[in-house]
Amino acid sequence: MDLPLIWAILIAGAVMLYVVLDGMDLGIGILTGFAKNDEERNLMTASIEPVWDGNETWLVLGGGGLMAAFPLAYAILMPAFYLPVLFMLAALIFRGVAFEFRHKAVRARTRFFWNNAFFIGSLVAALSQGLILGGFIQGVDVEGRSFAGGTFDWLTPFSLLVAVSVAVGYVLLGACWLVLKTEGEAQRRARRRGLLALIGVAVCFAAVSLATLSIDPRVTARWGFSMSSIEPEKLLPLSPIPLAGMILVVLAGRDLMRKNKAPDWRPYLFAVGVFLSGYLGLAISLFPYLVPFEIDLWQAAARDNALALMLAGGGIMLPVILIYTGYVYSLFWGKVDPDEAYHD
């Protein structure tokens, strides 16, 4: 049994679940900064109130799993991304406080402060995650078994592009969730914002994909595609992944424009599919490295006996968390009632 590979898949799955679930409520947090009024802002936050806190569970599982299962990778990556990780955690804490306090603010000035705190915290958390992802993709300097780079190596034009892309993608998820959870004028505005975000995602999807190919020759060799040559025997088997992403963008656009009588849940499903296609493309580009392009998952893994013991515990807890998450989402699946949303 290849325990390092199993744990890599589990951690990758936890990260993907975090992206599509907490990415959605971060996107709604960003959208609250563009709400028409307090009533619409309250409706937005009410749509995520039962689930937003639990969504962050997957971030803990992803980070904790990396530390426990791949301690070498964790020891190298954390010093490389101390600042963006600090920004992300501070923003998540700040937005969590703001989420609760904005409903308790009595004075207009205080309410204005906490509303903007929730918006800014959501935006900074999304951008920080994008900076971490961009810095991870471009790789870090390693000497021996330690990080040997500088404090700001993660801050590059490529990481900034990825940061903007992640934030725009989260806005798309948030807008599609609002299409699912709202009706009437609020839903129409969500559709318009979702279409704008979808256009941004399509542009960012193409830009990041091309930029990733220029990061390292091993990435272009994996895909069989470069600016000067194409290797069909490598490119064709992998081409369904980006092709699926493009098709899903078109389908999501049709649903958001109401070109058909699609159910309200389908735009969100298509948006998740777009993220999944990009995630699979990234995995293909970087596998098997956990520290691109220095340390692979087998070099970074803990001992097999430790991995086996943790897998026994994870085999019990992960299904419980999945079942509970599914239950909560099914329990609060319907439309948000504006009369039951918080009113200031």
Secondary structure, DSSP 4 states (H G I P E B T S, - for coil): --HHHHHHHHHHHHHHHHHHHHHHHHHHHHHGGG-SSHHHHHHHHHHHTTTHHHHTHHHHHHHHHHHHH-HHHHHHHHHHTHHHHHHHHHHHHHHHHHHHHTTT--SHHHHHHHHHHHHHHHHHHHHHHHHHHHHHHH---EETTEE-S-TTTT-SHHHHHHHHHHHHHHHHHHHHHHHHH--HHHHHHHHHHHHHHHHHHHHHHHHHHHHHHTT-HHHHHHHTB-SS-B-HHHHHHHTHHHHHHHHHHHHHHHHHTTSS---TTHHHHHHHHHHHHHHHHHHHHHTTEEETTTEEHHHH---HHHHHHHHHHHHHHHHHHHHHHHHHHHHT-SPPPTTTS---
